Amino acid sequence: MIYQLYPYILNNNYFDKFHDECGIFGIYSPYKVDTFSLIQFGLFALQHRGQEACGFSVLRDGFIISHKSEGLVLDFFRKISNSECYHGNAVIGHTRYSTEGGQSKKNIQPFFGEDSYGKSIISIVHNGNLVNATNIRKNLESKGINFISEYSDSEVILRLIQKYLSESDNNLEKAIQKTTIDIKGAYSVIVLMDNKMAAFRDPNGIRPLCYGMLNEYTYIFSSETCGIDSVGGFYVRDLLPGEMIIVDQKKSIQFSLFTEKKNTKKRICSFEYIYFSRPDSLIENVNVYEIREKSGEKLYEQHPVEADVVIGVPDSGVPASIGYSKASGIPFKPILVKNKYIGRSFILPKQEMREKMVNLKLNPILDEIKGKRIVIIDDSIVRGTTSRRLVYILRKAGAKEIHFRSASPPIIGPCYLGVNTPSKKDLISYNHIDKKNIEKILNVDSLEFLSMNNLIDILGSIHHCFGCFTGNYPVQKN
């Protein structure tokens, strides 16, 4: 039988996950293609990276046409009746979760720049977060450069590129190089102009960006390889930290580093592997699913426990729970049943409605819980409120023992490099260094986190950003 979730008293900081970032996608061809369908497929594949809003800019007959709105990708595209108007030879798109600038419609990407006649001449999409955007914006505004957004570091990048284009005889490569000297932080960016497309990535490669091919002359740029897969393309490789790629209507492609190689330090976000990226993606040519499964195996090696069943919190906790089951011999069962037709609960603006939405998302199977010793695995524990709720549900369903395992180390710091995260005071592991205190709060028989050494071992190197686990970031906040 299915055990219905009952209301449970939570504090106001319910959302116990790092909120998603953004997804960016672009296609460039010297010939006209069905850019409307291609961008729809690409953004839908990246929907997990942002669900507040989305948009795209199409290059059609030398003109850049943009369309954007709040809401999910398929709902957004379903409302567009004149789809043939968006067939061109190039397109860029963005699916959004706000990190800077808030949820105003003015902050929805792509951002575009116009010439003196009102014609769009450039458009950009950006994933990441700049740490010095405020100062740059004030400086540009003092020089008479106007901004449309209430506050968006993405528009700061656009206005800088525009400024340097006008100073360098419309040379996009030079404009981007000068822009990257000014900006500091995490950024993966795709730029569309009337005759070319550029993609570039910050010197630490903190946010992912890869490229592929649809055919011998059509290029694809995407935050993740699942975007390339969605349009039937093939993955070539990830952009290097500090690399810029430019493709143009002459079917040519140009690669360059906009910073000296000695100044690039590969520090991709480790949470891309733990939670953000789709499990079927390759990030830096590493299989995300395998990383998550190995984390479960390592968890059992660290702290074995006797139990009757292993369960994973859908969806990102499931691969780790399968790994834990493999290593331990304890059977894995999908006891937590997820309603796949419900979107992520944090989309709803009111706390009361968000909690009601959560009550519809997961149902445990009662007969598989009652009287059982359970190991429950989640990708991480942020605030602890969701974890506490799940334990409450399992206790109420009759679980004999509950052993909680986190497939990442304790989170002790927020992220300011492209992820919307709680402040330190809301992080349960920052407030409670003693693990025994967290066990009491969650009401579990035991609690263990994946160790930093094991996380590094699984990822294969120290060349990642571990800021939320260690407090040490590749870029310091101003």
Secondary structure, 3 states (H helix, E strand, C coil): CECCCCCCCCCCCCCCCCECCCEEEEEEEEEEECHHHHHHHHHHHCHHHCCCEEEEEEEECCEEEEEEEECCHHHHHHCCCCHHHHCEEEEEEEEECCCCCCCCHHHCCCEEEECCCCCEEEEEEEEEEECCHHHHHHHHHHCCCCCCCCCCHHHHHHHHHHHHHHHCCCCHHHHHHHHHHHCCEEEEEEEEECCEEEEEECCCCCCCCEEEEEECCEEEEECCHHHHHHCCCEEEEECCCCEEEEEECCCCEEEEECCCHHHCCCCEECHHHHHHCCCCCEECCEEHHHHHHHHHHHHHHHCCCCCCEEEECCCCCHHHHHHHHHHHCCCECCCEEECCCCCCHHHCCCHHHHHHHHHHHEEEEHHHCCCCEEEEEECCCCCCHHHHHHHHHHHHCCCCEEEEEECCCCCCCCCCCCCECCCHHHCHHHHCCCHHHHHHHHCCCEEEECCHHHHHHHHCCCCEECHHHHCCCCCCCC
